[in-house]
Amino acid sequence: MKRIMKKIAGKDFITLKILSILFILVLSTKIISQPVWTIQNSGTSNDLNKIYLKGYNMSHSLFVIGDNGTILRSINSGTSWQKINSNTTADLYTIGFRDNFGDTGYCAGEGGVIIKTTDGGFNWFTIPSATASTIKDLKFTNSNAVPMSAVAVGENGTLLKLINGIWEAVQIDTADLNSIAIENNTRFTIVGNSGLILRSTNSGTNWVRINSNISNDLNQISYSSIVIGDSGVAFQIQNNNINIINTNTVNNLYDRNLNYDIVCGASGTILSFFQPIPTNTNTNLRSIVKSDIDNCFAVGDNGLIIYTKSFYVSSGTNELNSNNISAWFKNNGIFNHHPLGDGGFQWPKGENKYARYSSGHYLGALVNNEIRVSAVSYSSEYLPGYTAQSGTPHGNGTPEYKIYKLIHNVNDTDRIKWPNSALGNSDQGAPVYFDSSMMTWKPVDYGNQTMFYSYTDSYPQSHNYYNTSTAPLKADIKQINFSFNQPEKLKNVIYQEYRIINRSNEVWNEAYFNFYSDDDLGESQNDAEGIDTNLRLAYTYNFTQTDYIYGNGPPAVGNLIVRAPLVYTGNSNDTVFYYEGKNKNLKIGYKEMSLNSTVIYHDDSFEPSNYTQTYNAIRGFKNDGNPHINPVTNQPTKFMYSGDPVTGNGWIKSNSGDMRFYQGFGPMTINPGDTQIIVMAQVIAKGSSNLNSITKLREAAITAKEYYDNYFTDVVIGINNSVTSLPDNFVLNQNYPNPFNPVTNINYKIPNADIVNLKIFDISGKEIATLVNQYQQPGSYSVVFNGNNFSSGVYFYKLTAGKFSGTKRMMLIK
């Protein structure tokens, strides 16, 4: 079984990758304002200081530690608690396991006591700790950071390091130290009493103070450098600057559970995304944990354990499984990760074999010469919703902004609620078409299963949880996923379309868009990766002939770029088409952008750890901005491992590892209101050997692109074949239907890129609505007007674009 512990952007934490994925799951859920909390029988009146989840959901072990050596364990999702002999009477404050599914763990606490288990927490024994100071926090380091494997902090400025199995102590300050965060192998941050912040960039050898201008005691810091403390203080440390977070409370805050971003504190305080959640208790809550979809535990003084199974209503994940692939998607851009498990790209479906761990995308640009990055990998800086013309995001936490999935010939709730105002539903722009035979609008089935959802990076709070955090780009993304269960050649393919919209009022210069994937092809440590630049196919294959999970001749999996971003050339011989509902739109004078780079990382220690390094990576450079060098040609390159493993020619991977890649496009200039469309296909194939699987993958990729290019003409279900070219003149069509009640569609065409305004006026000439007010590229557009809030009567709609102006009359009849 593959190791569950993963590292995020060079940061190594027990189950951090699992926790961060689960945290993002809840970013896309609806908060219930009144969860029902119940008190559980803990069997003790001792103060409880920490609750710890060993595993990735409540069906695994829950541990609670507290005063007088209290250790409680539950193996039935917290239904009942068993008291474990700790062999100490000291108050215990911190607990952790080396590998979250492993057997070795430590508890530490009062008077420097440290107890250890080697059997998963059933039995504990004391070991020397080299300090008499109370220990408040303990973290494990990267497993490769030999010989130091763990660090701990405590009172009187005490720092402990576990080196070759022996704890060593040193005093680094005089204040009490309460919490430590490990961001990578070398960068540690500690917080303590009286606003103390200490940072080391050499694995704790030397420390410098960061001025917080805060006098409150600081109780916890997470890997994302978010700090909580007394009197409701919370902030994030970014580049040694303190960015205050409004917590809406003055109560002391003690514990923040990273995976779902919930905080607990004094007097029964619980916050979700720093918004208060009622608990019906005034007892101090010292620790909180949540990792099942709806289940949450908090522990506190006097043996209190409270529990709720109604904290959230989940609507943020869905599964595309119409063919041989079962892949999970989240409405914040993450895909290929199961909401509660390990990988989320299962192939073949139903065999519990997984080829990909987690995937997403990166968007980076210069805005007024300032780097801005929006990241999706194991966590996400996007939330469900959209950006209004004012620049304000909306939609997160509402049931409308979820993943909708159409199943062909199934008239279920998602089909009825398909989010397009032409259907009388929320106006998210999900693809629809007008069925002239039925005289009605209908959702578009792209395949046997079709998904749609929309999300944005415009929420400032979504940029608090990722090490590359910058100001938002104000990017909206509308995503469509679809797959086919026939013909046979498409049964191992998933298509994904991304519509990336600049919703800000600023130009994105030097913009780059990259797909990211951490592929674990069965067992995670024996993979290799490459790029076929001719096919625009980045892929992962097994370095050896046999994989522990997939056996002999393991498959190869990759991302195929089907449609790249478009570049305007003005040459009438350059043409590109893309799908718009059931139309095949032909754009004249455009060509596809060339693939810019593919950057491949052997493991987490080489990945970017800040936004500058991330921007360099998605541009195709090393973290420090220098070019990669092809060792075969000794020339700079933006395409790592671009040789051919099948023939052994060129630059190919010479060893195996836990691989991941960035594959993308740029530079682009994206003006306010502009849209770029990118279509990617996930493809997987199996041959007679690990290398023959690469050959089969290439063949499958060629077929997947040909089917798209040929408009899926050999597929029974899919998009109708009709072609629309770009207009030669401005056209404002009569709305349809007319008269209407209450929804009508207004179509127009513009031959040149320009600022476009489409407004609605009543019979007196008063403006009552603005439907469009943005810069648009040449093309055909369709806008829905919903007159539900207006009375019956005559109305006018006016289109202005450059020097063109046109007005038409319409009638609303209720």
Secondary structure, 3 states (H helix, E strand, C coil): CCCCCCEECCEECCCHHHHHHHHHHHHCEEECCCCCCEEECCCCCCCEEEEEEECCCCCCEEEEEEHHHCEEEECCCCCCCEECCCCCCCCEEEEEECCCCCCCEEEEEHHHCEEEECCCCCCCEEECCCCCCCEEEEEECCCCCCCEEEEEEEHHHEEEEEECCEEEEEECCCCCEEEEEECCCCCEEEEEHHHCEEEECCCCCCCEECCCCCCCCEEEECCCCEEEEHHHCEEEEECCEEEECCCCCCCCEEEEECCCCEEEEHHHCEEECCEECCCCCCCCEEEEEECCCCCEEEEEHHHCEEEECCCEEECCEEEECCCCCEEEEECCCCECECCCCCECEECCCCCCCEEECEEEEEEEEEECCEEEEEEECCCECCEECEECCCCCEECCCCCCCCCEEEECCCCCHHHHCCCCHHHCCCCCCCCEEEECCCCEEEECCCCCEEEEEEEECCCHHHHHCCCCCCCCCCEEEEEEEEECCCCHHHCCEEEEEEEEEECCCCCEEEEEEEEEEECCCCCHHHEEEEEECCCCEEEEEECCCEECCCEECCCEEEEEEEECCEEECCCCCCEEEEEECCEEEEEECEEECCCCEEEEECCHHHCCCCHHHHHHHHHCCCCCCCCEEECCCCEEECECCCCECCCCECCCCCCCECCEEEEEEEEEEECCCCEEEEEEEEEEECCCCHHHHHHHHHHHHHHHHHHHHCCCCCCCCCCCCCEEECCCCCEECCCECCCECCEEEEEEEECCCEEEEEEEECCCCCEEEEEEEEEECCEEEEEEEECCCCCCEEEEEEEEECCEEEEEEEEECC
